[in-house]
Amino acid sequence: MTAGLDYVGGDAVIILDADLQDPPELIPDLIKIWVEQNADVVYGQRTSRLGETWLKKFSAASFYRVINRISRVDIPVNTGDFRLINRRAMDALKELREKHRFMKGLFAWIGYKQIALQYQRQPRAAGRTHWDYLKLWNLSLEGITGFSMVPLRIATLFGIFISLGAFIYGLWILFTTLFGGSDVPGYPSLMVMITFLSGIQLMTIGILGEYIGRIFNETKKRPLYLIEKIYKE
């Protein structure tokens, strides 16, 4: 898809699946919205997903709910690659050269004026899908890790809470030993050292995670901004 967008000509391009689940008869509607409403992107939004199991529908809805909660990019729910993209949006998309490409997120990240065309997605006309649940799981991880640092920050918070708990536990062992004694010689001091060092390690890993997240964002080399319009006097 990226190779096609890099080399396609014209004022706009339309992307659709070859299994006819995205109906070609809606192409005139995409063009009509693009022309009449001056849209940069017209994306197909599914009102129903015929021919799919309840588990597939549930997992898809759960994924969109999670990624829109933890990501700063608002990805439209129940959308795929079926859409019209004008030249300005294509040029912006070409600036995103990262190798791990979650296209739904990249389409949404560029912004500009995007309008939904709702339609009923039909069952496959022929063949069977090669997207099993393992591949869909990997795709969801691609989207979450590509557009959110929340998993790293969860690890950071987890490390802070564990280290705090370990420190409190160490104080409790020290207190009980001083006022109640210890049945096993050396046990209190050993536990205090282990809990204290474990807490320091977890906190340090959390801090490293924050820096790794920033390195991760820098390596993607996404543009700082995209200009929609320049006003001149």
N, C-alpha and C positions, 0 to 999 in steps of 0.2 A: 504494500500500500504506500509506504513512504517513497519507494522508488518511482511509483506512478505519479505521485504528487510532485516529485522533484522535476519530472520531465514533461508533465502534461502542459499543453498550451491552452489558449482560450481565456475567456473572462470568468468561467466557473467550471467546476468539475462536480460530478455526481458519483457517489460511492454506493454500491449496493451489492448484496450477497448474490452469488450465482445459483443458489438453491431455490430462488423465487419466493422465499419467505418475505422478502422485501419486494412488494409488487411494482413492476416497471410502469404500470399504468398510472402510478402516482407521480411520475416524473414531471408531467405538465403542471401539476399542483405545486411541486417544489419550485419550478421556474416562475410560476405566477406569483407566489409569495415573495420570492427574491426580487422580482421586478417591481411589483406594486408597493411593497412595504420597505424596499431598499435594505433588505437584510444581508448581512455578511455570511451567515450560516443559517440554513434551514434544515433542522434535523428531524428525523422520523421518531415519533414517540409512540410506543405500543400501548394501546388501550386494553389489549388482550393478547395472550400467547397461546394460540391454539396448537394442539399436538404435543404440548410439553407436560411433563408430570408435575404433580403438586410439589414434589421435593425440589425440582428445578425452579419452579416459580418462587417457592419459599426462600431458597438459598439466594436467588437473584435479588429479591426484595430486601433480605437481611443485609446483603453486601452493600447495596446502595444506602441503606439506613446507617450502616457503620461508617462507611467512607465519607459520607456527607457530614457526619457528626464530628469526625476527627480531622478532616482536611479543611484547609482554607479555600479550596476550589469547590464550587458548587456544581457537581456533576448531575445533569438531568436524569431522573430515574426512568427505567424501562427504555433506554435508548441503546442503539448499537452503532454500527458504522454507516447506516443508511442516512445519507444527508447530501445537501448541496453546499459547496464551499466556494465563495467568490475569490477573485484573484488576490485581494488584499489579505483575506484570512489565510489563503494558501502561502503567501509570501511570509506572513508571520509564523506559520507552522513550520516553514523550512528553517527558521532560525533555531528551532529546538532540535539539536542533533544528538541528544542522549541515546544510548544504545538500548537501554531497557525502556521500551516504549509502550506505555499504557495509553492507547490512542484515545479512548473515551475521555481520559483526564486531560490529554494534550489539547483535544478539540475544545474542551471547556476552559482550559487555562488561558488561551489566547484572548478570550473575551469578545469584544465587539458586539454588534447587534445580532443576537441569535433568537430565532423563532421556531417554535415546535409545530410540526404537522402530525396530528394524531391519526393513527390508522390501526386496523386490526391485523395482527400478524398471522399469516396463514401457516398451516403445516408444510413441511418440506414437500416439494413436488416429486423428488426422486432421491434415492440414496439414503444414507444415514449420517448423522453427525459424528465427527471425530473428536468432539470436545467431551471427554468423559469428566467425571467429577474431580479426578486428580488434576487434570489440566485446568479446569475451572478454578480449583483451589489455588493453583500456582498463579493464575491470572489475577485472582483477587489479592494475593500477596503482593504481586507486582504493582497493583494499583495503590494499595495501602502504603507500602514502603516507598513508592515513588512520589507520593503526594502528601505525606504526613510524617512528622517526627514524633508523634504521640507514642508509638511503641518504645522508642528510646527513652522518652521522658517517663514512661511508666516504669521502666527499669531503674531510672534514676530515683524516682520516688520510693520504689520498693527497696532500693539499697539504703536510702536515708531512714526509712521506718525500721528496717532490720537492724541497722547499726544503732539506732536509738534504743530499740528493744534490747539489743545485746549489752549496751552500756548500762541500762537500768538493771538488767539481770546480774551484771557483774557487781554493781553496787549492793544488790540484795544479798548475793553470796558473801560479799565482804562483811556486810552488817550482821548476818546470821552467824558467821564464823567468829567475829569479835565478841558477840554477846552470848553465843550458845556453844561455841566450840565446833570442832569438826571430827567426825569419826574416822576419816581417811586423811592422814597427813599429806600435805601438798596439794590436795584436791582443790581447795578454794583458790589458791594462787594460780593454779593451772587453768581453771575455768575462767577466772578473771582475765588472764592474758589471752586465752583463746577467743573469748567473746569480744574483747576490746579490739584485737587485731582483725577479727572477722568483720566487725563493724566498720573499721577503717578501710578495709579492702573493698567492701561493698559500696561504701560512699565514694571511694576513689574510682571504682568502675563506673558508677553513675556519672561522675564528673567527666570521665573520658568519653562516655556515651554522648554527652552534650557536645563536646568538641567534634566527635566523629560525625554527628548529625550535621554540624555546620560544614565540615569538609565534604560530606555527601552532597549538600545543596550547592556548594561551589563547583564541584566536578561536573554537575549537569550543565553549567554554563548557559542557563536560560537568560534571555535578555532582561534587563532591569525593568523595562516598560515597553509598551507598544503604543504608538501614536495613532489615534483614530482620525483626527482632523486638525489641520493647522489653519488658524485664522490670520489673515493678513489684512492690513489697512489698505 
